[in-house]
Amino acid sequence: MSERLQMMPFQPLMIDWIVNRPRCGVFAGMGMAKTVSTLMAFSELWLQGEAKGLFLTAPHRVLVISWPNQIARWRDVSWLKFANLRTEEGIQAWHDGTADIYGINSERLNSVEKTVRGKVKRYPGFVEKHIKGNRKVPADMYVCDELSLAKNPASKRFNTLRNFLHDIPGRFRSPFRRLVGLTGTPHPNSYLDLFAQVRLLDPTIFGTVFYRFRDTYFEKADYMGYTYKLRPGAKEAIEAKLADFALVLLSDEWLDLPDCRIEDVEVLLPAATRTRYETLERDMLLDLERGGTITAAGAAPLATKLLQLTAGCAYLDDAGVHFEHDAKIAALRKIRKKHAKEPILVLTSFVHERERYLREFPDAKQFHERDICAWKDGKIPMWVTDFRSISHGVDGIQTSCRVAVWTSPPYSWEGFTQTNKRIHRPGQNHESIVYRLLCPDTIDDAVTATLEDKKEGERGMLAAIKGLQAMRAGV
């Protein structure tokens, strides 16, 4: 049974921002009802005759769970018909124009080539099959949910779609009149990430060429040009350009939630593992006594190998798995004992981690969205998952869980933040605790330090844009 939406104070701001701007972004914290606010904005535009259909790209779970569930839940938008373009029924609705919202995940946008039995076969993507050359596209509004996933300027998926989002004077008229981007983490790594996200929706802000944007606002931070830093005054210039494009709403200022505490748990490596770890870190090559070899040809692979060692196992070059220690399993046992009567969400980075925790804890179950009702009812004591499986689009975990445990720290600030917000969001009535199992004086420390740098960069950008908007509004 659908219910009447009781809007929170910030939701009219989102709705008005989308309704009054043909190209815009909404940079709002996780759990701030971006989906239903966008639905309300589209509903208003549809009723005014300003929009006929909405084309949506979103991560898989956001697409198949969040949007349909929000439509079904709220009476204000329950009349909207949703078509999943991953299905034959959805494709037929697209061609017949019988739905209001058409959704697909970005992986299906572009064409791909695969080698099958020695022959290269080409599989046309959604854009080529159903948008290119189609004079009856049933949508004139485009929404990119989780806009930060479009941060790569060379992304074939989003660049394939981008060609049809904007008019080319004298040559092409785009069927899409309104473009909207939604994200809670617009700045996952650096200000460079902003270019492709903004270009997708409004190429007039930063232009269309990444290297011009980079060379205008950034300079080399090292001799080889592998990293870049902002030029003096560039930060303020970028933020000023975004102030009229992106609405910034900080969850700390709008949501009254119980605290969320991050608690780092020190996990000491066994002496033998510490020796092997230091050898690999120093020589980038570890010959294992039991046979097999772990190699790391560069910095990124080396970091991954080191993280595997601190996690307890490492993948061999021959695809086997070498066991090192169970120190983090012992640490999780202590947390399990401390929270014996509470459901615990265990977040892993490697397959071997997930398999070991499922094996070592009889009451643990691997995450699957079909079990969400059982989880909400408290019938699953421990849910184990790769954090990337639930970082976007999964709601309801917070209703029965306030404790999460990261067995290995992730490099992705976006993934870390989005995943933690699965338990720290509206519907959570208790203090949330996020444990991180960290081996001191190892790669674990370096990764957590990197996360802190990324966090401060994003918070600074959002606060600056918000301040500019307040100034221009005369607040």
Secondary structure, DSSP 4 states (H G I P E B T S, - for coil): --B-----TTHHHHHHHHHT-SEEEEEE-TTS-HHHHHHHHHHHHHHTTS-S-EEEE--HHIIIIIHHHHHHHBTTTTTPPEEETTSHHHHHHHHHT--SEEEE-GGGTS-EEEEETTEEEEE--HIIIIITT-TT-S--EEEEESGGGG--TT-HHHHHHHTTTS-BTTTB--S--EEEEEES-S-SS-GGGHHHHHHHH-HHHH-S-HHHHHHHHEEESSTTSSSEEEPTTHHHHHHHHHTTTEEEE-HHHH-----EEEEEEE-PPPHHHHHHHHHHHHHSEEE-TTS-EEE--SHHHHHHHHHHHHHTEEE-TTS-EEE---HHHHHHHHHHHHTTTS-EEEEESSHHHHHHHHHH-TTEEE--GGGHHHHHTT--SEEEEEGGGTSSS--SGGGT--EEEESS--S-HHHHHHHHTTTSSTT--S-EEEEEEE-TTSHHHHHHHHHHHHHHHHHHHHHHHHHHHHHHHT-
